[in-house]
Amino acid sequence: MLIGIDDTDSPGGMCTTYLGAVLARRLICDHMRVREARLVRLNPNVTFKTRGNAAIAFNVVGDADRAFDLACGIVEELADFSCENTNPGVVVTDRKPDAAFYRKAVTGFCTVDEATGILDAAGARYRGWKNRRGLIGATAAVASELADRTSEILVYREPQRFGTPRNVDRASLFAAEAATFPHTWDTVDVANDVVVCVPHTPDPVLFGIRGESPQWVMAARQMIISEKPALEQIWVTNQGTDAHLIAGTIGLLDEGISYYVRGTVAETPKTGTGGHVSFTLCEEERIVRCMAYEPTKNFRQIIRQLVPGDTVIACGSCKKESINLEKIKIVSLKKAETTRPPICEACNKRMTSDGKGKGWKCKKCGARADAPDVQEISRTLETGWYEVPPTARRHLAKPLCRGLPEF
Ligand code: ATP
C-alpha cells in the first residue's frame, strides 16, 4: 500500500517529514514493512505552503486499515492544528493513482476536488482535516513517479530541544562537503562561507544532507558532529531534479509556473534598489523581465555581464510577470563593439564628426570619411550554464554538479 501525508506543520513548529519518520517507526513496531520513504516537493509557488511545499509517501507492506488508523492517529497527535493554515490530509491506497496528478501538482495548481476525485476512483481510504487542502499534497505524493531521484537524510532533534538553538559543528559540515561533493551538495555554500543544511526555523529538523544516493548522504552524515539527535530518516526525493520546470514561450508565461525559456537579451541589465539585477529577454516582439535577486549573490555578476543580443535559456518561476532566475544558459554571445571617429590617414589624427549622419572630417587637412572606426570589445563572459549559489537554491532546482540540463 501507499500512505500519503501532507500539511501538518506551521511556521511555529512541526514538520511533515518528522511526523512521517515517527510514523515509519510505529508501522515497523506494528510488524509492517516500510519499503520506501519518499519526500516530494510540489509547486514551489503555492502561496499557502509553510516552507518548502513538501509532502511524503511510504510504500508499506501490511494491513491497510491498521496503517490508516496509525497515520490518522499520528496526525491528530502531532499536527499543529492551532495554525489556520494547517489543513492535514492522509491517504492510504492499494492502487497507485495516475502520475499525471503528481506532475500537475509539481508544475501547476490542483484543487481538493480533483484530489478526492482521483482518490475515489482508486478506491483509496482518505481523511482531510479542516479545509482538507493537505489531501492535494498527500495524493500527489502517492501518485508520484520519479524519473530522476535523489536522496536526503534528515536528522531530527530531541523534542525537548525544539525551538532552542541548534548545536551542529560548523567545521564538520565543511569537511563533509569537501569529502563528498559532488555526490552530496548544499550542505554548505563554500563561496559564501555559509552553512546551508541547518534550518533556522523552530521545526524538529537538526540538519539534512542531500545527495545522489543513500550511501553518499550517509557517508557525509557520519562525518557530522552535533547535539544528540532523536531519530534519522533517509528519504527518496525529487529534490534537485528540475521536476518543476516546463518548456515556456515568452509572451505565453503563466503566473506561478516554472519554466525554461529561450530568448535574446533586449536591454543591458540594471542593478536596482536592494541590489536586485534585472534585464529584459525577448523573442520576436514579445518580452519578459528576468530577475536575479540580491540573495543570489555572485550569480548577479554573471547576469550583469550580459549585453543586448546575447542569446540565453532562462530557468525559473514566473512571478509578478518576471522570471526569477534559478539558472541560466548563455547560448551565444553577441560581439560587443565600440565605435570611434576614424583616423585621418594623412595626418594620423582622429577626425571629428561633421554632424549626425554626415560622416567625419579631419580638422587639419579637411579629408573626409563615411565609416567610423569600429573596435571589438573583448568579453570575459563565457557561454555555458550558470546557477545561483547553494544559499539561494530552491529544493527542486537541479544543481549543475548533477549534470547539465538537456534543454
Ligand atoms: P509541510 O512540511 O507541512 O508539508 P510545506 O511547506 O510543505 O509544509 P504545507 O504546509 O504542506 O507546506 O502547505 C502546502 C499546501 O499546499 C498543502 O495543503 C498542499 O496539499 C497544498 N498544495 C501543494 N501543492 C499544490 C498544488 N500544486 N496546487 C494546490 N495546492 C497544493
Residues whose N, C-alpha, C, O or C-beta is under 5 A from the ligand:
A	BS01	ATP	D6 D7 T8 D9 C15 T16 L42 N43 V46 F48 K49 T50 R51 G52 N53 A54 A55 N85 N87 K104 A105 V106 G108 F109 C110 R133 G134 L135 I136 G137
